[in-house]
């Protein structure tokens, strides 16, 4: 009997050890960031393409207020409510004084300065495809934004999802750093893929998720239930989105659909962001969307 | 037989009352229909301008100017008159209007002013050329979506 208890205990301990090993946070390859200098002007385009302000500024912010990344917006989901943190350059409440590697770990690996996993409400499953120079440029731009001393509010996440260590397993299962649309792409399609899959993180809302919140890459961009439970994000594969490239460019510039309805909801943020990029980037996104396999 | 007649009469009465009750409960049907009509006419005129902006249709000054004048006229009509308190999503059939319209009425009205300014800019652009229309489309679209982002319940 006692032998059975010992054996069970050994299995439990081994399992726990394995859990600790598999769930441990990983850092970026520091060598990739060694000596990189950020260019704030280029970083501004990365900032808008990445949609940082849409979640980290106040919900109704416009103009200069969009650059105050004090956090506070709430994102309800099946796992609880995530609250966007303060990522302004405030050294106490924000991320002022972080090194480039600390910043890169948060943005691309979902690992905070304290070494703990961050929740994937931060789309690091897309940002992990960013080139290190863009991460450096982004940091240079964000370092120059106004600081806010507003404290970050805690997430309201229920058990067991509030155990951050378990996110290590989630990452093992669902985080992928390869492109969804592979193969030989033209330079324009490649640029569009970079914007759509790495920066603008289209798939985070437009791709369905499984019960554990992992993206179903085989149904890429085929539409999904809104995380807050109200309505759906539309299917934008060529099976349903039959707009011409010019129509997509117009939509991402002015927000007008081909029927001249106008964009609303969270997508209105995305259009505001995309409208700040050069037109060639919007054309690239349109070219990329035509490559996506149709899903009905 | 008598029982069946009573049941039938009750059903008929309930049905009639139901229909009546539905009408009585939705005094905003006209306001909502007016809003949608204004938006549809706006979309039609924007379609004329958008075709020229995208280069799908050749620029024609008279046609563009007429469409832009219509957009400006519709923008000037939009006011709280079409948004009586209570004509909101969930309370009035077919309404996508969010309750914040009334809670943040000053901001809502400011966004209508923005729309009128953008429509005036489009009138100038429409008298110029297709490129000017294209450039003006972004400002006009921004005015439309600013309001739709804050005050319209997303579809689907």
Boltz contact constraints between the chains, C-beta under 6 A:
constraints:
  - contact:
      token1: [A, 231]
      token2: [B, 154]
      max_distance: 6.0
  - contact:
      token1: [A, 231]
      token2: [B, 156]
      max_distance: 6.0
  - contact:
      token1: [A, 232]
      token2: [B, 156]
      max_distance: 6.0
  - contact:
      token1: [A, 246]
      token2: [B, 54]
      max_distance: 6.0
  - contact:
      token1: [A, 253]
      token2: [B, 138]
      max_distance: 6.0
  - contact:
      token1: [A, 254]
      token2: [B, 137]
      max_distance: 6.0
  - contact:
      token1: [A, 254]
      token2: [B, 138]
      max_distance: 6.0
  - contact:
      token1: [A, 254]
      token2: [B, 141]
      max_distance: 6.0
  - contact:
      token1: [A, 255]
      token2: [B, 141]
      max_distance: 6.0
  - contact:
      token1: [A, 255]
      token2: [B, 145]
      max_distance: 6.0
  - contact:
      token1: [A, 256]
      token2: [B, 141]
      max_distance: 6.0
  - contact:
      token1: [A, 260]
      token2: [B, 43]
      max_distance: 6.0
  - contact:
      token1: [A, 260]
      token2: [B, 46]
      max_distance: 6.0
  - contact:
      token1: [A, 260]
      token2: [B, 47]
      max_distance: 6.0
  - contact:
      token1: [A, 262]
      token2: [B, 144]
      max_distance: 6.0
  - contact:
      token1: [A, 262]
      token2: [B, 145]
      max_distance: 6.0
  - contact:
      token1: [A, 262]
      token2: [B, 148]
      max_distance: 6.0
  - contact:
      token1: [A, 263]
      token2: [B, 145]
      max_distance: 6.0
  - contact:
      token1: [A, 264]
      token2: [B, 148]
      max_distance: 6.0
  - contact:
      token1: [A, 264]
      token2: [B, 149]
      max_distance: 6.0
  - contact:
      token1: [A, 264]
      token2: [B, 152]
      max_distance: 6.0
  - contact:
      token1: [A, 264]
      token2: [B, 154]
      max_distance: 6.0
  - contact:
      token1: [A, 265]
      token2: [B, 154]
      max_distance: 6.0
  - contact:
      token1: [A, 268]
      token2: [B, 145]
      max_distance: 6.0
  - contact:
      token1: [A, 268]
      token2: [B, 149]
      max_distance: 6.0
